[in-house]
Amino acid sequence: MAVGIAVAWLAMPLWRLAVMNIHQEEYGLLVQQCDGAMRDHYQARREAELRVEPDSQAIVQSAEMGLLICQDYDLYQKRLTQWGLRENELAQMRLRAIEARAGDLEEVIEIHEIRY
């Protein structure tokens, strides 16, 4: 029994690495889509606060609909935790997704930056 526990304990990091590699592309896409939706929503809200126009609320509501992709992202993330990934591995996968779409440091900063 002790041998089985030792083998399982040693194999867990390899299991997590395999799960990360298998799911990186799809998870990374959801990270990007949710990030874009949150940015669009934030900008629409700020624009509506700064300029009161008849279509401002419609634009904000449209941006809110775009946030539905974040629910898919959240569900996928919960599924990955069920497969054994911890927050550290999920954070590493998010960073890989951000780095994959950013060619240099300026783009990484721009992705994380919220403009007013």
C-alpha positions, 0 to 999 in steps of 0.5 A, a space after each residue: 500500500 505504501 508503495 502505491 501511495 509513493 508512486 501516486 505522489 510522485 506521478 502527480 506532477 507528471 499528471 498535472 503537466 500532461 493535463 496542462 499541455 493537453 488543455 493549454 490551447 483551448 484554455 488559452 483561447 478562453 482566457 483571451 476571449 474573456 479578457 477581451 470581453 471584460 475590456 470591451 465591457 469596461 470601456 463601454 461602461 466608461 464611455 457611457 459614464 463620460 458621454 450620455 448618448 441615447 445608444 450608450 446603454 445599448 452598447 453597455 448591454 451588448 458588452 454585457 452579453 459578451 461577458 457570457 464567454 467568461 462563464 465558459 472560461 470559469 466552467 472550463 477552469 473548474 473542470 481543470 481543477 477537478 482534473 487535479 490542477 491547482 491555482 498555480 498551474 492555472 495561473 501558469 496556463 493564463 500567463 502562457 496564453 497572454 505571452 502567446 499573443 504578445 510579441 514583446 513586453 510592450 504588448 504584455 503591458 498593454 494587455 494587462 493595462 486598463 486605460 481610462 
